[in-house]
Amino acid sequence: MSNLEELIQLLTLERINDNTFVGQNYQAPWGRVFGGQVLGQSLHAAYQTVSDDRLAHSMHGYFILGGDLNIPITYEVDCLRDGRSFTTRRVVAKQNGKAIFNMAASFQVKEDGVEHQITMPNLITPKKLMNSLEQIEEMEKTDPDSYNLIKLTHPKVFEFKPVERLTALLAKNGPPFNHMWMRSTEKVKADLPLQQQLLAYASDYNILTTASLPHREELRKGKTFYASIDHAIWFHRSFKIDEWLLYTMDSPSACNSRGFSRGSIFDRNGVLVASVAQEGLMRNTRAD
C-alpha cells in the first residue's frame, strides 16, 4: 500500500445488501490479515447502517481466527438498537462462512455535558525526533534481515516518530511504557467517520509490542509470535489524522502468553481524542 488513496479504498467496502458488505485485503508481508484493516473495515460497515447525526464513540472487537489474505472478507451488520441518543451495532467478519472477527460499536448524537481529561505528558516534540525508518538505519549492517523485514512491513501511509528507542532495536529489558508520535503522510480531506476508521487502522501498530518491553532479553532468545486477541477504542473528541498525534502506551500486565496494553491518543494541543486497550498473544518459542 503506497498511498492514502489506496488505504481509503481498502477501508471502503462494497455493499451487497442493506446489512452485508465485502472488503479486500492489504497484502501484509507477514502473511496474515492485518488487525488494523479489520478494525477499520468493520467500523466502516457499521457506519453504513447508522444515521448521519450519530458518531462512533466506542468499538470493541475480538479477533477469532487469523484471516486469509487471498479471500475477501464479508462483514455482516446486526442492527441491535436505534435509540433516541444511542445506536448499537454488531459486526461479524467472515471468510468461507466462518467468523474471523466480531465487533460491537456504539454511536451517539452530539450532546452537551461536563468535561475533563487527563493531562498529556510533556515529551519531545516530533520536529526534534527521528522517524522509525531513520532509527533502524543502524541495523542495515548489523542485522540486515531484521532491517529488511521492518522496512518491508512499515506502512508508507503513516509516519511514526518514537520518543524512546524503537522497540525493534531494544535488546535489554525496560519499563512497560512507550510513546509514539504519528500522522498520515498525506493530507486527509475527510469527515470524522473516515478519520476514525483511519485511526482505528493505525491504532493497531506499536501497542502490542509495548507489553514486550520488560521481557526483551527473554523474548529475543527464540522466535516470538505476536497476534491481537481483542482491541477496543473509545473516541472522545474530533481530530485530524494528518496532524501529529501522540500515542502514549503502557502495559499493566503480561501473563499466560498474553500481553495487555493501554493507549491514550492526544493531539498537538494536548486534547485527549481517543483511548485504546488491547490484549495480544506473545507466544515465545525458545531456540534451545
C-alpha positions in Angstrom: 0.0 0.0 0.0 1.8 3.0 -1.3 -0.5 6.0 -0.7 -3.5 7.2 1.2 -6.0 6.7 -1.6 -5.2 3.0 -1.6 -5.9 2.8 2.1 -9.2 4.7 1.8 -10.2 2.3 -1.0 -9.3 -0.6 1.2 -11.5 0.6 4.1 -14.4 1.4 1.7 -16.4 -1.7 1.4 -18.7 -3.0 -1.4 -22.3 -3.0 -0.3 -24.1 -6.3 -1.1 -27.4 -5.5 0.6 -28.6 -3.3 3.5 -26.5 -5.1 6.1 -23.8 -7.0 4.2 -20.6 -5.7 2.9 -17.4 -7.1 1.3 -13.8 -5.9 1.7 -10.5 -6.7 0.1 -7.2 -7.3 1.9 -4.0 -5.5 2.3 -1.3 -8.0 1.2 0.6 -7.9 4.5 4.1 -9.2 4.2 3.7 -11.3 7.4 1.1 -13.5 5.6 -2.0 -12.8 7.7 -4.7 -10.2 7.5 -3.6 -7.1 9.5 -5.8 -6.4 12.5 -6.0 -2.7 11.9 -7.5 -3.4 8.5 -10.3 -5.4 10.0 -10.9 -2.8 12.7 -11.2 0.0 10.1 -13.4 -2.0 7.7 -15.7 -3.2 10.5 -16.2 0.4 11.6 -16.9 1.4 8.0 -19.6 -1.4 7.7 -21.3 -0.3 10.9 -21.3 3.4 9.8 -23.2 2.5 6.6 -26.2 1.4 8.7 -26.3 4.5 11.1 -28.0 7.8 10.6 -25.8 10.8 9.7 -26.4 12.6 13.0 -24.5 9.9 15.0 -20.8 9.4 15.5 -19.0 6.4 16.9 -17.9 6.8 20.5 -16.7 3.2 21.1 -15.9 -0.1 19.4 -14.8 -3.4 21.0 -13.6 -6.2 18.7 -12.4 -9.8 19.2 -10.0 -11.5 16.7 -11.2 -15.1 16.4 -9.2 -16.6 13.6 -6.2 -15.4 11.5 -7.5 -14.0 8.2 -6.5 -15.4 4.8 -5.0 -12.7 2.6 -6.4 -14.4 -0.5 -10.0 -14.4 0.5 -12.3 -11.3 0.6 -13.9 -10.6 4.0 -17.7 -10.4 4.3 -19.0 -8.1 7.0 -22.5 -8.8 8.4 -24.1 -6.0 10.4 -26.7 -6.7 13.1 -28.7 -3.6 13.9 -29.2 -4.2 17.5 -30.8 -0.9 18.6 -31.7 2.6 17.4 -32.5 4.7 20.4 -33.1 8.4 20.8 -29.5 9.2 21.7 -27.5 5.9 21.1 -27.3 3.4 18.2 -25.8 0.0 18.8 -24.4 -2.3 16.1 -22.8 -5.7 16.0 -20.5 -6.7 13.1 -19.2 -10.2 12.3 -16.4 -10.6 9.7 -16.4 -13.9 7.9 -14.3 -15.9 5.5 -15.5 -19.2 3.9 -18.6 -18.8 6.2 -16.6 -18.8 9.4 -16.3 -15.9 11.7 -12.8 -14.5 12.0 -13.7 -11.3 13.9 -16.6 -9.8 15.7 -17.2 -6.2 16.9 -19.7 -4.2 18.8 -19.9 -0.5 18.2 -21.9 2.3 19.8 -22.9 5.6 18.2 -24.3 8.8 19.8 -25.8 12.1 18.8 -23.8 15.2 19.8 -24.7 16.3 23.4 -23.5 18.9 25.8 -22.2 17.9 29.2 -19.4 18.2 31.8 -15.9 17.6 30.6 -12.5 16.6 32.0 -9.4 14.7 30.7 -6.0 13.6 31.9 -3.0 15.8 31.0 -0.8 14.9 28.1 2.8 14.1 29.2 5.4 16.8 28.4 7.6 15.0 25.8 10.0 15.8 23.0 8.1 17.3 20.0 8.1 15.4 16.7 10.1 18.0 15.0 13.2 17.0 17.1 12.8 13.3 16.7 13.9 10.7 14.0 11.1 8.7 12.5 11.1 4.9 12.9 12.7 4.3 9.5 15.6 6.6 10.3 16.1 4.9 13.6 16.6 1.5 12.0 19.3 2.6 9.6 21.9 1.4 12.1 20.6 -2.2 11.6 21.3 -2.3 7.9 24.9 -3.6 8.5 24.5 -5.3 11.9 21.2 -7.1 11.3 20.3 -6.9 7.6 17.5 -9.5 7.8 15.6 -7.6 10.5 16.3 -4.3 8.8 14.8 -5.5 5.5 11.8 -7.0 7.3 11.0 -3.8 9.2 11.3 -1.7 6.0 9.1 -4.1 4.2 6.3 -4.1 6.9 6.5 -0.4 7.7 3.3 1.3 6.5 4.1 4.0 3.9 0.7 5.7 4.6 1.8 6.7 8.2 4.8 8.3 9.7 5.8 7.2 13.2 8.3 9.0 15.4 9.2 7.1 18.6 10.0 9.3 21.6 12.2 6.5 23.0 14.3 4.0 21.2 12.3 1.9 18.7 11.2 -1.4 20.3 12.7 -3.5 17.5 16.2 -2.1 18.4 15.9 -2.9 22.1 17.9 -5.9 23.5 17.6 -5.0 27.2 14.5 -5.1 29.4 12.9 -1.8 30.2 9.8 -0.3 31.8 6.4 -1.0 30.1 6.0 2.5 28.7 6.0 3.6 25.0 5.4 6.9 23.4 4.9 7.4 19.7 4.0 10.4 17.6 2.1 9.5 14.4 0.3 11.1 11.5 -0.7 10.2 7.9 2.0 11.1 5.3 -0.6 12.8 3.1 -3.3 15.4 3.8 -6.7 13.9 4.6 -9.8 15.7 3.4 -12.5 13.6 5.1 -15.3 13.8 7.6 -14.9 12.5 11.1 -16.2 8.9 10.4 -13.4 8.3 7.9 -10.9 9.9 10.2 -12.0 7.4 12.9 -11.6 4.5 10.5 -8.1 5.6 9.6 -7.2 6.0 13.3 -8.6 2.5 14.1 -6.3 1.1 11.4 -3.3 3.0 12.8 -4.0 2.2 16.4 -3.0 -1.5 15.9 0.6 -0.5 15.3 3.1 -0.5 18.2 0.6 -1.1 21.1 1.1 -4.9 21.5 4.9 -4.7 21.5 4.7 -2.3 24.5 3.9 -5.4 26.6 7.2 -6.9 25.4 9.4 -4.1 26.8 10.0 -5.7 30.3 10.9 -9.1 28.6 13.1 -8.2 25.7 16.0 -10.4 26.9 13.8 -13.5 27.3 11.8 -13.0 24.1 14.9 -12.5 22.0 16.2 -15.9 22.9 13.8 -17.5 20.5 11.0 -16.6 18.0 8.1 -14.8 19.4 4.6 -15.0 17.7 2.6 -11.8 18.2 -1.2 -11.6 17.4 -4.0 -9.4 18.5 -6.7 -11.1 20.6 -9.0 -8.1 21.3 -8.9 -4.4 20.7 -11.1 -1.6 22.0 -11.2 2.1 21.0 -13.1 5.0 22.7 -13.4 8.1 20.5 -13.7 11.1 22.8 -13.2 14.2 20.6 -12.7 15.2 17.0 -9.2 15.1 15.5 -7.3 15.2 12.2 -5.2 12.1 11.3 -2.9 14.2 9.1 -1.7 16.3 12.1 0.6 14.9 14.7 -1.0 12.7 17.4 0.8 11.4 20.5 0.1 7.8 21.2 1.1 7.2 24.9 1.1 3.4 25.7 1.7 1.4 28.8 1.3 -2.3 29.7 0.0 -3.1 33.2 0.3 -6.9 32.8 1.7 -9.8 30.9 0.9 -13.4 31.8 -0.1 -16.8 30.3 1.5 -15.8 27.0 -0.7 -12.7 26.8 0.3 -9.1 27.0 -2.2 -6.3 27.9 -1.6 -2.7 26.8 -3.4 0.6 27.0 -3.1 3.8 25.0 -4.1 7.4 25.1 -4.1 9.5 22.0 -3.6 13.3 22.2 -3.4 16.0 19.6 -0.7 18.6 19.5 -2.7 20.9 21.7 -2.9 18.2 24.4 -6.5 17.3 23.8 -7.3 13.7 24.5 -9.0 12.4 21.4 -9.2 8.7 21.9 -8.3 5.8 24.3 -7.3 2.3 23.3 -6.9 -1.1 25.0 -5.6 -4.3 23.6 -4.7 -7.8 24.7 -2.5 -9.9 22.4 -0.7 -13.1 22.2 3.1 -13.1 22.9 4.0 -16.8 22.5 7.7 -17.4 22.7 9.5 -20.4 21.2 12.9 -20.8 22.8 15.7 -21.6 20.4 17.2 -24.0 23.0 
